[in-house]
Amino acid sequence: MNDQKQKYISCRAAAALFPGDLLQLLAAVHDDLPGDVYMTGGTVRDLLLGRKPADIDLTVVRRAKQWARRLVEQTGATYVELGREEDAARVVWQGLDVDFSSFREGASSIDEELQKRDITVNSMALPVHGLLHDVDCTDHGRLPVLDPVGGVQDLHDELIRVTSRESFHSDPLRMLRVFRFAAVLHFAVDADTLEEIRLHRSEIERVSRERVAHELDLIMASDRAHQAFVDMHRCGLLWEILPELQAGAGMDQPASHHLDVFEHCLEALHQMELVLTDPVAYFPENDAEMEQYLQADRRLVQLKWAALFHDVGKPATYGINEDKGGRITFYNHDLQGADIFMSIARRLRWSSRDMKVVARLIAGHMRPFFLANNQRQGSLSLKACLRLVKSIGSHLPGLFLLAMADALAGKGEGSPAEMEQEVSGLFRRLTLVEQEHVVPVQTAPPLITGKDLIDELHLSPGPLFRKILEQVEEAHMEHTIDTRAQALALAAEYAQQNAKTKS
């Protein structure tokens, strides 16, 4: 693909995308619904890139939903309608998605239809109606790539370019799709396209929040999310979607940081992407824990969101401590940031699971640094380690991945020289604490229960029960008690102290 001559794809390569007898089944539908049929969009793009397409996009002149229903009747596959306003539907057959769409927005030809699409590399087509019946398409035959907007050349140049000036006004979500495809394909965004996005950026308000959130998640799922967010910032789109980040732009930080609050958040996202490419390089003695944690569904996306938003609470907590020479402070920005993030997540209609995981990481992201500071001073206690391990639970690896990205993103003169090594070493220590102190206690029967507090100590059920049982469990983990009698004695002592405090 090093020139602009007519491009072709072999019939064999196109036919290979249709498993089993799918071509014959489509041919039978074509007998009932005659007309031109085109393979389009990402299917053609991936064929030209030498990749196996994940699904098949087919465009017909009209009656796309009828095509889909007829295929379902023949195969017993699943029918999924794609939008009420568009004539489009999906057939899910043997794990393969076959999408049908009719010419959009009143287009009268395939060239006109392709020109109404979003970006050039998604606006190419192959005529496959002959392929359905093997007409003039032998094993050695080939199909012409229809390319009215220069997608072939843009593939060669690794460039994402909008098809027309009207594209973003027609569907403002296409602005986000530009960055998504740039991230997924590792392409650059055309300068004129960035300018068009700058001019149309406010129109993103017309798009449903669910559609915006979906595209943002696809960007985060790529391995170039940082670059996408940098580009969205440069053209002004980021402020339209996530205005909470704007307050950190230009806000100074203490000497441990070399970037303002917003740029630091972006750099933390960048560093998180780098860490996730090879977490063992940063945590060499805990590869098993990291591997297990990162296998969970959506884990990488959750961690990247946590990195981007980890300091979103700083502008709301900005202060100057005159007693410490005018030092900049952000007291409790971690907890404030978790609250701000939750409001963002609700606005974007995130799942409850994602909201809770990311908010938990943001709320706890300073605790590894507090412990690291104690460790540096020789005052890190087992109790402090236990409380962090218990409070963060299964997300201990995620918390330290976030801490590592945060440390790597803060390279001011006041930053400890060995901060990354301290984070790694502290994680190793905490995993040992978890294995040796927490897990044995949590997996064994408790020394006492709430029933014991009633029967043996004659206490009335209430909120105090939980506090007492937590104190007993913590003492058991610290190995200061290990029998039922010792647990009851500790519970009685705690209950007595609580009664004195109230009186």
TORLUMDO-868435 format. One record per residue: x, z, y of N, C-alpha, C, O in turn; residue in one letter. Coordinates in pm, whole numbers, plus 50000, padded with zeros to 5 digits. Atoms other than C-alpha are relative to their C-alpha. Example, Ala and Ser with C-alpha at 12.3 -4.5 7.8 and 13.67 -1.06 7.14 Angstrom:
BEGIN
500895000049881512305078049550500905000050120501945006650118A499184999449881513675071449894499235007350109499745009050220S
//
This chain:
BEGIN
500835000049880500005000050000500875000050125500765008950210M499115000349884502604989950252499694988650095500494985350182N500415010149905500704962250427498485000350009497835008649947D501445000149978497184953250537499324988549927498224984549964Q500615010750078496524925750284498855005749918498725017849903K501104995950084493434926450065500515008349882501485004549816Q499634991550111493654954449812498994998549887497824995549911K500865001150117492254954049461500245012149909501305018349911Y499884990150107491604979049184499564993349871498554986349868I500315006950126491604967648824498675004549945498255016049961S501264996750065488334965948637500195011249898499345020049885C499744989950102489894986648363500075013950061499505023350006R499884986949935490775015148604498645005050047498335016950034A501334996049954487265015048753499105003749882498395013749887A500854997450116485545013248413500375012949930499515019449870A499544988050069487665041848280499405012850057499445023349993A500614988249939485895065648519498675003749935498215015049948L501334998050059482625061648326500165003749852500474995149770F499794995850139482775082148005498894995149907497784992249950P501005003350101481005073147683499284987050029499904976950061G500825012049977478155048647725499345000250138498294994150157D500614998949867477515057048091499864986550068498864984150136L500125013449939478225021248204498794992649946498064986350022L501155006850060475655007747959498685006050049497704998850071Q501214993449951473105033448072499714996050144498564993750181L500185004449861473695024148436499564985450005498784981550091L500415014150005473354987448343498524998949971497844990250027A501435000150031469914995048196499185003650123498124997750147A500694996549875468885011848523500054988250097499074985250165V499835011449910470254982048713499044988649966498614981350055H500975010250039467984958948512498655002650064497954993250102D501294996549939464984978048649500075000650152499074998250219D499824998549855466424983349000501154991050043502234995950076L498905009349969468444952049074500475001250145499755006150232P499424999749866470724949049376501465003749991501965007249884G498584996949998474284955249481500235015049980499475023450028D499604986150026475974987049362501495001250033502304992849995V498614998349955479185000749513500515013949962499795023849973Y499294987350012481635027649418500615002950137501244994150197M499644997449860482425045249746500725013350017500945020849922T499504987049956484005073949932501255004849931502214997349911G498834993750059486405098049768500404994149867501564995049827G499685006250128486175079849435501004988550020501984987549948T499115011249971487795048749582501325005050056502395000150020V498784994349940490255069149787500945005249892502135002449894R499154994150104491495087949480500574989449907501704990749861D499475010950082491825055849276501204993550069502204990550004L498905006149926494015041149549501225009250007502355004550016L498904990349996496095073049556500595002549861501555010149846L499524998050135496585071149181499565013149939500185018049844G500534987450053494545102749120498714997449922498024987549946R501265001050072491695108048879498915006550084498985018550111K501074994249919488515112849086499255010949923499075010149802P500724989050063486635145049020498574996249967497975001849875A501375004550024483275127149036499884985350037500864979050076D500235014149971481725092949090498954998950110497845004050096I500945002549891480085082549419499544985549991500354976349996D500575013450007477745052749391499034998150116498205006750143L500885003349888476005036249686499214987549964499784977549920T500895011450024473025013149647499314996550132499315004550225V500645004449876471124993449909498835009250034498675013150150V501164991449980467995014849865499615006249866500135002549761R500584993550118466095037049618501045007849919501065007149796R498964992250069469045059949537499405010849911499875012949799A500614989450080466795088249416499354994249874499355000749769K500565006450119465045064149181501094996949898500904998749778Q498865002350087468425054249040500355012949924500545012849803W499634987350062469215090748976498965004449898499315008949789A501054995750092465845098148817499974991449874499774996649764R499985008850118466045067748589501165003749907501015003649785R498864996250083469495078348471499725013249928500105014949812L500364987350062468195113548405499044997749884499175004049779V500955003150108465335099248200500714994749877500304997649764E499295005950113467815080347984500975009649933501275008249815Q498944991450052470335108347939499595014449975500255021549900T500354985950008468485141247970500905008750085500955020850067G499094992749911471005150848238499215008050104497985007950104A500624991749896470335174048533499914992250131500884985850173T500235006849871468855160048857500125010250112499515020950106Y499844991349883469915175549190499784991650124500494981950148V500265007449875468445163549519501025004150104501315016050119E498984997449898471035160649797499414997750139499554986950195L500565001349865469235166950124498624993849999498374984249927G501375005049994465595161350208499874987550087499034979050062R500145011149906466175136950491500714987449950500324976349988E499255011650048468655114250311499504995749862499045003949783E500335005350132467935091850015501255001349914502024991849898D498794997150078470585108049796499685010349893498865019249914A500214990650110470715126349465501225000149909502044991049911A498874998350092473175138849203499475001249857498455007649831R500274998550143473105135348827501215006949937502335001949947V498934992750067475145160948634499894997249851498945001449785V500065004650139475965146348294501335002749931502374997449970W498814996750077478445160648045501165004850088502315000850069Q499004994349911480275179548319500444990950113501304994750192G499645009649896480505148848545498884999050103497714998050067L500965002149892478795145848884499994985150036501024979450070D500175013749954477435111148958499045000450118497865003350101V500794999349878476205109549318499504986250039500264976550042D500615012549955473795082349433499565001650144498995011950181F500485000049862473135073849797499634985950040500224976249993S500395013049946471375045649980500754997550130501315006850189S499415003349870472725027550284499465009750104498255011850113F500394989649904472675053450561499674994450137500134983750176R500295002349858471225053150911499614985750031500034980150132E500515013449973469525019450882500994988849983500744977750030G499005010650021472645000050779499404988849916498654991349821A500545011650072471844964950657501024993349909500694984049836S498965005650086475154957350484500965011149961500985021750023S499054989850043477864976250300501065002650107501505013950125I499014997949893480324970450586499435009050108500115018250156D500634991749897477884985150836499835014449949500025024050025E500174986750058477195014250599501315007850003501335019550038E498694993450003480905022150562500445004150140501115014350157L499624996949862481375021550939499265012150055499655017650158Q500774988449957478785049250971500485012949933499905023649957K499484988150067480825073150755500965007650092501175003750207R499274990949912483085100850882501434995750029501774993250145D498605003349977486765092350832500374987649918499744984549817I499705013250056488455059950739500375000549853499994991549777T499574999750140489985071150408498855003149905499015002149783V501214998150080486475080050289499014988650017497874989549971N500925010849962484985047150410500404986749939500434976450007S499675012150075486025022050145499064998949880498475008849836M500955002150110484005006749862500544989649902501374981249936A499765010250103484274986949538498664994849952497805002849916L501245005450057481474963349432500055000949848500904994649784P499944997850145480684974249075498764994849927498604997349808V501185005250069477384956549004500394990249890499734989449787H499525009050105479344930148813500605007749884500475003649769G499394991950104481194957148623498965005649903499245007549784L501054994450086477904970948490499674990649885499344995049775L500335009950103477334938848298501234991849960501114981649891H498735006650031481024928648271500004985450044500544976749975D500055013649947480354897848483501254997550084501495004450182V498765003449929483644881848597500905012350018501595013450119D499174987949988485354915048532500545003549863500155013649803C499404997850131487394912648215501055011050009501265017050114T498954989850001490144936248110501104996950101501745006150152D498955003949907492504916548334499444997150139500174992850228H500615002649869490034913448622500275011250098500875021450064G499794989949898490084932648944498884999450101498224989150117R501074998649901487694944549212500605001350139501585008550156L499464999249863488274939749587499595013050068498455017550055P500314988049921488484970649805499414995550134500074988550211V500655003149872486024967150093500415010750101500185022650079L499334990549910487704983050393499824995750145500784991050207D500255005049863486074975350731500615008550111500665004050225P499504991249892487665004850919501475003749982501975012650051V498564997850012491275004150798500405012249921501455018149948G499684988350081491195031850540501244998349914501995007849893G498835002650086493825015250318501295002650077502215009050026V498804997949919496385015050598500195014850034501315019850035Q499904985749969495565051050691500435008149879501125018249893D499484993550121496115061250329501514998349992502245007849961L498565002650003499525044950345500735008450105501815013650080H499384992549890500265062050679499775015049990500295022750071D500354985950019498895095450549499395005850127499865015850182E500624996849872496605097850848498485001749983497834993949914L501454997949995493105111950899499514995250135499925000250240I500505006249877491225091151153498494998449991497964994349888R501455001449997487575091251256499624985250004500364977150060V500395014150008485675058851194499534994450134499774982750164T500535005249873484015056451536499785011450098499795023150059S500254989949898483345074751861498665007049980498485018350027R501324994250021479755081051750499955009549881498975016749863E500024992650126480745098051426499725014950018498885020449947S500164985749984480985133751554498665003750062498105014250031F501314997349943477825131651759498914998649894497935006149895H500975002150106475945118651455499925012249909498825016349870S499964987850081477045148951250501235008050041502335004949996D498854992549950479265174751425500825006949890501985010349913P499234993950108480265189851090501204991449962502184996449907L498895009050032482505159451050501295004450069502385001150022R498784995049935484905176151294500755009349907501985008749898M499354991150096485585202951034500494992449878501524995849821L499585007950115485745177250756501324992850027502104990549934R498715005949964488625160750943501135009449957502105005149894V498934990450031490695192350905500035003449851501095006049795F500034997350142489535198350552500754989349921501564992449834R499335010550074490675164350430501484999150036502314995749951F498594999749964493905166850627500725010749918501855008649873A499394989150076494595199950450500104996649852501134999049789A500035002850143493595188350103500954988649964501644989249862V499185011650030495415154950121501435001150054502274992750025L498684998249936498435168250317500274988550097501384983450105H499895010549900497785142250589500045006150140499665017650159F500074996049860498215144350965498694995050060498074985850008A501215004349931495285141251204500394991050116501264994550196V499755009749894495295111051435499785006350137498825013850157D500074993949866495875120451801498704996750071498115005550134A501275003649936492835101051926498835007449937497875010950005D501054992550068490705118451665499965014450050498895020050073T499954986549944491895152351789499385000550140498705010150175L500585000649865490935142052141498494998849993497785005050073E501455001250017487465131652024499395013349960498305016850005E500504986850040487055165551859499995009450121499055017150139I499974991749879488125182552183498794997350089498215006550146R501125003849914485425163352370498655004049942497715006850017L501294997350065482685170452114499925014249942498945017449875H499894987450073483725205652006498785009050014498425016049920R501154991049980480725223752156498804996049915497895004049893S501145004650080478375202851942499975006349862498995004949790E499994993350130479415222851635498885010449992498485014449883I501104990549997476685247051745498744994449937497865001949896E501195006350060474125222051613500005000649848499004997449785R499855000050146475395226751257499625013749944499935023950004V500374987350061473965253251026501245008149964502295002549932S498864991350027476205283050970500484998749855501674999949827R499615001550140476135277950594500914987949980501874988749904E499165012050013477585242850626501385002350061502394997850006R498724996849937480285255250864500835008849908502025006249886V499284990750089481205283750629500534992849877501634995749831A499575007450118481395259750335501264991950029502204992049949H498815007949966483875236850510501215008950027502325005649987E498894990749975485975266250629500575005349870501795006749856L499534995350130486155279150274500814989449927501814992549863D499265010850064487285245150147501384998550065502364995449997L498705000349931490025245550411500885011449949502065009349918I499234988550047491105280450303500454998349855501485003749815M499655002050141491125269449939501164990249983501764989649876A498885009350006493725242750020501305007850020501285019750050S498724993149977497435250650046500584996850137501754999450163D499555002549863497625239250410498985005050101498744998750204R501004994349911495015261450570500615003350137499985001250240A499384996149873497475273850833500084988250095499724989550212H499895011649913498135239050968498644995550050498514991250165Q501355003849957494415231650975499515008950113498925004050209A500444990849895493725262851183500814998250128500294999950238F499195003249882496625254451415499414988050073499264988150195V500565012149939495145219951474498625002550061498304997250167D501324996649944491635234051523500165007650131499375005950224M499744992749876493085257451785500444990550111499994991850225H499465009049898494925229451966498924991450065499034987850183R501055008349941491765209152016498805008250046497805002650091C501054991449947489605239252104498855002949905497975010749939G501124997950091487325238151799499975014249944498905019649917L499944986850061488525271651665499245010450082498555018950025L500714990349916487175291151963498494998449988497755008150002W501435002350014483765275051912499465006349871498315010649867E500444995150131483605286651550500285014749982499445022149931I499574986150017485515319651556500475005650134501665008250153L499614995749864485445331451920500675013750002501385016950097P499404986750002486495366651816501524999650000502175009150044E498545001150002490045354251766500594997350138501775000050161L499495004149870490345342252125500495011750083501425010350163Q499614988349919490615377352270501465003849978502075010150065A498604996550027494035380952106501004990450058502204993250056G499095009949942495495350052274500635005450128499925009250221A499294995149881498155360852525500135015150006500705020350102G499934985449998497835397852434501345004749943501665001949827M498694995150043501255414552416499865010549891498825016949875D499964990350109502265436452125501255008750014502125005850096Q498794991649997504815464352061501244992249957501144980649917P498725006750025508475456252001500184995249857501074987149830A499875004450139507965451951628499484985849981499674979849875S500585013550009506205418751702500664990550098501054994450209H499435010249912507565386451847498934990250048499234981250126H501105009049963504155369351886498855008050059498735020150035L501214993249952500945377352070499055002249882499334997649771D500894996150109498005390251867499464987949926499474987649803V500585011750065496405356451801501044992149921500814988749805F498965007550069499625338351716500525007649878500895001549778E499594992050116500575367051488499014998549884499414997649769H501015002050105497285363151299500184986449933500104985249810C499755013350057497975326051256501255000149913501274994249804L498764999550077501505333351139499835008149872500465005049770E500274992350122500225359350892499314991249895499604992249776A500625009650092498015332150742501054990749941501044987849821L498925008750046501055309550721500855007149895501155001549789H499174992550093503115336350552499255003249870499845003349762Q500784997650121500285344550311500024987749911500144988949789M499935012250081500255308150199501354998849931501434994949815E498675000750060503995309750141500165010349889500725007349783L499894989550101503775342649952499224996249874499694998449763V500855003450114500965329749731500574988549916500184986949800L499395010650080503045299749623500955005749895501184999549791T499074993950096505475323449449500045015250021501055020450069D500044985549974504405360149462501095007849929501505018549977P498964992950074507015370049204501305000850080502065010450066V498794999849917509775361049452499975011750098501025016550140A500134989049904508415388349682499795013449930500145023949984Y500244987850079507405413449412500584997849859499834996849762F499375004250126509945406249134499765009349881499875005049766P500194990750111509175437248931498545002549967498215011149885E501444998050024505405434148937499294986749978498174984850025N500615013150020504745398648823498705000749920497774993249948D501214999050083502155409248562498815004550083497714999150070A501104995149916500075428848815499524989350097498324987650119E500375010549905500165400349066499284988649930498274983649980M500635011050072499315373848810498565003449961497674995149977E501344995950040496315393248682499065000550121497924996050113Q500844998849880495015400449032499614986350055498464984250094Y500245013149938495325364549152499194990749912498794980049958L500815008450087493435350448854498525000850034497754992149994Q501424998249969490135363248991499464988650086500194983050168A500645010849926487705337649130500005003050150499665014050192D500014999649853488075331349506501045009750057501025012750177R499024990249951490985355649529500894994350109501145001050210R499105005849899493265331849721499294998350133499875000850239L500775001749877490535324149973499795013450069499955014350191V500204986749942489785361150024501275005050068501225010650177Q498744995249944493445369050083500374992650129500894998650223L499685007649879493865341150337499095004150115499545005150230K500884995249893490795352450531500475013650050500455016350170W499514986849959492155387850530501234998850089501385006250186A498805002149918495465375250669499634995350140500165000350239A500385005449869493815355450949499335010650087499555010950208L500804990549923491535384151053500575014250001499945023250056F499574986250019493705414350975500175007750131500005019950133H499824993249871494385422051344498914996450101499134997650222D501075004049907491075409951490499485012050080498835010250182V500454988149928490405445951596500935004550110500615014050182G499044995449900493445448751822499524998750144499685008250221K500445000849860491935435452147499045011150039499095016150152P500984989649969489115460952126500625013950004500005023350054A499374986850005491575489552073501305000750080502065010250068T498775000849921494345479352313500115012150095499135016050159Y499764988949910495885508252505501475001250034502324994749973G498634997249959499025520652680500245015049990499505022950050I499674985850015500605553852580501105003550100502285000750077N499044996649894502275566852895500985010849954502115011450003E499124989450050503695596652705501154994449918502145001349894D498945006350079505775572252500500594988050075500894977650016K499345010249919507175551852786499204987450020499764976550034G500855011649978504205528852831499884991049878499694979049891G500065007850124504155517952467498584994849976497605002049995R501305006050033501345494252368499505006049869500265007549773I500594994250120498975509552113498734992549961498074986350044T501255005750053496145497051893499445009949897499285006449780F500434989650092494865529451741498694996149931497724992049994Y501175002950084492395524151455499554985450005498384982349979N500405014149996492475486451497499644994749862498904984949850H500325004350135492325483151120498525002349968497854993449915D501424996850026488925500451095499094992150093498044987150051L500785007949905487625483451409499974985449957498944978749966Q499935013950045488815450151273499104997249882498504986549873G500905001850115486915455150949498564998750045497804990749990A501375000949948483725460851147499764986550068498714980350047D500145013049933484305429951361499934988949898499114979749910I500035010150104485055409451053498644999649932498124988749905F501314999750067481795420750890498954992950084498074986150030M500975006949913479845408151192500224984949995499264977249999S499695014350013481635374451165499474994949866498834984349860I500415004250134480955372550791498484999049989497964989949925A501475000750002477265380250839499504987750077498554981150035R500405011749923477015353451105500184987249920499364978049930R499735011950080478525328050866499325000449863499524991649780L500784998750125476245340150583500905000249876500614993749776R499104998650115479115349350353499315007949890498335014949914W500504992050110478455364050011500405014550021501425017450083S499714985749987478325401949993501335003549936502075011949987S498754997050071481215401949746501214996550086502135004550099R498885004049916483555382449975500145009150122501255012950160D499974991449882482595403550276500675013349967501535018150041M499494986750034483355436150098501494999749967502245008650009K498595000850037486685424949954500884998350123501865005650141V499175002849882488055410850280499985011850097501025015650151V500104988549909486755439950490500835011749948501455018950026A499234989050059488355464450249501504998050022502215007650053R498585002749978491735447550279500375001850147501425007350178L499724998649857491525446050659500025014950038500915019450110I500094985749966490475482750683501215007949951501595017950011A498884992550056493405493550468501374994450030502374999549979G498735007349992496125469950588501145007750066502305003950049H498924992249938498045496050790500555010949908501655015949931M499604988650082498255521950513501344997849927502135007349919R498675001750058501225506150330501135002650099502195007750062P498964998049899503185507150656500155014850035501265019550061F499914985649976502295543750716500815006649887501675015149912F499284994350114503545552150365501464995750003502355003649971L498625004749992506645530650413500785007950104501965010950084A499344991949897507435550050730500325014049946501405019349971N499754986950061507055582850541501144999349899501995008249892N498955001750100509255569650263501374998750066502375003950016Q498745001849926511915559550516500525013550049501725015650060R499634986849949511875595350648500165010449889500465022049916Q499864991050114511965610350299498865009849984499045020349924G501134990550005508525626350332498774994349930497664999149952S501135006150071506345604550108499615008849882500405010949790L500464990850104504265627649888499214992749892498684981949915S500825005350109502585621149555498544999750042497824990350007L501394999349956499295631749715499644987750085498574981850067K500265011649915499555604049977499924987249917499074978749941A500035011750087500325578349709498704999449921498074988949909C501234999550079497395589749497498794996150083497924988950035L501185002949917494955587749785499894985150033498784979750039R500065014449975495915551849865499584992549873498734983749878L500325006850125495775541149501498525001749966497864992149926V501404997550033492365557349451499064992950097498034987550056K500915005649900490865544549776499924984849992498854979150014S500015014750002491885508049736499654994749862499204983349850I500425003950134491305506949360500704987649948501924986349958G499445012050064491775473249190500654990450098501314980950058S499455009249899492775456949519501365004450053501794999950160H498654995949959496165474249540500944987950011501664987050110L499145011849983497995441149471499644991850124500534987150195P500435007749883495915423549738500435006650130500834999850225G499594992749879496675450749993501484997950027501884996550143L498575001749979500395446649937500394985450022501404982750087F499795014049962500225408749946499734998250149500454991050218L500325000649857498575412850286501095006950081501495002050186L498924992949928501225438250392501264991550006501954991450108A498805008550001503985414150289499864988750102500794985950177M500245010849904502435385550489500075005350143500624998850232A499984993749868501965408950786501435003150043501815000650158D498614996649968505575420850770500814987450031501604987350125A499275012449978506925385450744499614993350132500404986050191L500495006149875504825375351047500415007950123500235003250235A499594991849887506195403451265501515001850002502065010049929G498544999849998509825397751353500545003650138501504997550187K499504995549871510245415751682501255008549985501635012349874G498764992250002513365435051777499795013949941500715019849884E500274986550050511675467751681499545000549856499225011249805G500445000350140510745456751330501135004949910502285000649926S498954995350093512625475251051500654988449928499974979149883P499235011350054515345452750913499634996949855499634985349815A500265001850143514405457950547498525001849968498185006749860E501414997250017510625458650589499434993649874498665000049802M500555006750118509865432950317500445006949871499655008449778E499514992950118512055451250066499305013549985499035018049874Q500724987350005510345483950159498594998049946498115006049865E501365002950048506905468550101500024997649850499195002849776V499905002950142507975455149763500315012449918499705014849814S499644987850071509595487849659498865010049997498655016949896G501124990749995506595508049771498904995849903498285004349838L501015004750096504245486249568500425003649857499595007949776F499504996350133506425491749264499775014949974499355018849866R500184985650016506295529349322498535003549978498205011849894R501424996950011502515529449365499414995349868498525001749814L500495004450131501925509349049500415009949891499665012149796T499584989750095503925535548860499135012550014498765018849914L500904988649977501845563049021498644997349936498065006149872V501285003650060498715544448914500055001149848499145006649786E499885000050146499935540248557500215014049942499665017349836Q499624987150056501315575348513499075011450040498975021449968E500814989049950498885596348716498504996850009497675005249974H501405003249973495645578048796499274995449875498255001249838V500695005750116494755557548489499765010249889498655010749836V500254990350107495265585748233498855009550031498095013149941P501074990949962492905608548427498654992850006497654998149958V501265007249984490275582148507499454994849868498254992649856Q500475005150130490115570048147499715011349901499195008749793T500284988550088489885605047995498735007050047498335005550163A501164992249957486795627647998500405009650112501485015350107P499654991049889486685648148322500125014549951499455018649857P499834985950038487835684148301498715007850021498365016249938L501304993849975484545695448456499064989650061499504979250111I501025008849943481285679248569499105007950094499275020050111T500974993249914478495687248808499205010549925498825020649983G500744990250082476695705148524500795013049987500215023849987K499174988050007479635728948494499935007950130499965020350128D500094993149871479395736848866498705007950009498655018450073L501294993050000475755746748813500025011549899499665022849931I500104990150108476095764948480501045011050012500745022749988D498914990249999479465782148530500205006850135500495018750141E499744994449865479755786848907498725002850077498745008550186L501324997349941476015788248983499854994150141499255000250229H500105006949871476315763749270498764991150001498314986449896L501155008949986473375743849404500484985850024501414983650101S499585014149982473635705849380499934995850146499014999650218P499985005049863474565688649705501264992050026502054989649934G498815007949965477225668649890501315006849965502325000249943P498774992650030479755696349819500504996949859501704997649833L499605002750137479745687149450501034988849994502054989949924F499105011650003481415653849513501385004050051502394999949993R498724995849944484135669849726500765008749902501975007349886K499344991150097484835696449466500584992049884501734993949845I499555007850115485055671549180501164990850036502044988249954L498875008149955487355649249386501275008350010502355003749974E498844991149991489655678649455500565003249862501775003649841Q499564997050136489745687149086500694988049939501734989349875V499405012150056490455651148988501384997650060502324994049988E498725002349934493245648349244501055009849950502205006049926E499074990050052494845680749125500424996649856501574998749817A499705004250137494625667848767501014988550002501944988149921H499075011249988496375635748874501385004550045502394998650007M498724994749954499085656049047500685008749895501815013249912E499494991850110499555675248722500165014750040500955022049980H499984985849964498975708448898498995007949918499105020249909T500914993850097496085715848660499854990349882500044978349896I500245008950115495365702948311499045006049897498925000849786D500984994150092492735725748153498675001950072498595001550195T501344997849945489025731948200499975013150080499345013850186R499994987049931489655768148298500664998850137500175004350235A499325002049872492105757648570499124991950096499124994450217Q500885008249916489615731848696498875008550057498545007150175A501074991249951486825757948721500525009750106499855012550205L499414990849902489145781848903500234992950133499954998550239A499785007649876490095754949154498694996950068498604997550191L501325003149943486445745449201499415012350068498835011350176A500524987749941485475781549265500715003350130500085007550227A499224997449879488275785649517499584990750114499454995050228E500395009549896487265754049702498615003250053498375002350174Y501364996749958483605764349708500005012350090499265013050187A499904987649920484555798749845500564996850140500065001950240Q499435003749870486715783550119498974992550085498904994650207Q501025007549928483885760050214498945009350057498465007350168N501004990449953481455789150240500535007950119499785010450214A499404992749888483875808250467500034991550125499784996450236K499935009149885484295778050689498664998850069498574998650192T501355001449944480545774650733499565012850070498845012350170K500414987349940480125811550812500805003050126500595013350190S
//
